[in-house]
Amino acid sequence: MKDLTSWKDEQFKVMKADLEELLRDFFRDFGAPVYDRLEGEGPILEISEEDDLVLIRLELPDIDPDDLEISVARQSLLIKGRQRRKLRSSGQLVEHRRDFSNRLRLPCPVVPERVEAVIQDHHLEIRLPKCRGEVYRKIPIRRLK
């Protein structure tokens, strides 16, 4: 039994993160829908809609704003990033990196040129102004005699 090695909690966290990444990539390769995060890890996303805008909030622990990229089209949003964590393994500090990518279909068309994103204390808020609905103008009909 002296050949057994005692694993520390950090080693299990590294192994769990590696397995999650492996499974996520495996299912994504087959086009299966998967969650980009498991309970308690990765970005937590909240989408709400107001009269004139769509509001998206994310909680981004362990993510440097420089490691974040946001792209928007008329009715979709792409959020890419890299999460970095420092874990102790066998007495050494090991940096674990985890890339994520979320493509969201927005509930309505937005104006990409007016989208704003602000980050504070690891909370990202993305404000997406809605496109105005079609406005119909009444056309008077002239009678010819």
C-alpha angles and dihedrals in degrees: 000000000000089000090069117102122214111232120217124222091253091057090055090050091053092047092047092050091049092050092048090052091048093051093044091052091045094054093040090055088060093047093247116149112249134173114252090218138036122216111304097006137090129010117338109215131205123181123191134169128219129183096273105017148034113234122204122186126188132186107218113186116179092012123122112213088232088063092056129091126185125189128178137194129180095283107006139062128204120201119185128176151145123240116205125195130176113219130177113238123175090345093307129106109242124190113221117199125197123184120206136185128189124186112192128193105220119227091239140003116286136194104255094196092061100046115125130194126193128180126198129163093350092307115118121198121191117192114198115186112219122239110250114254120250111286115211119210118206112238116210115225117225120212117223119211 
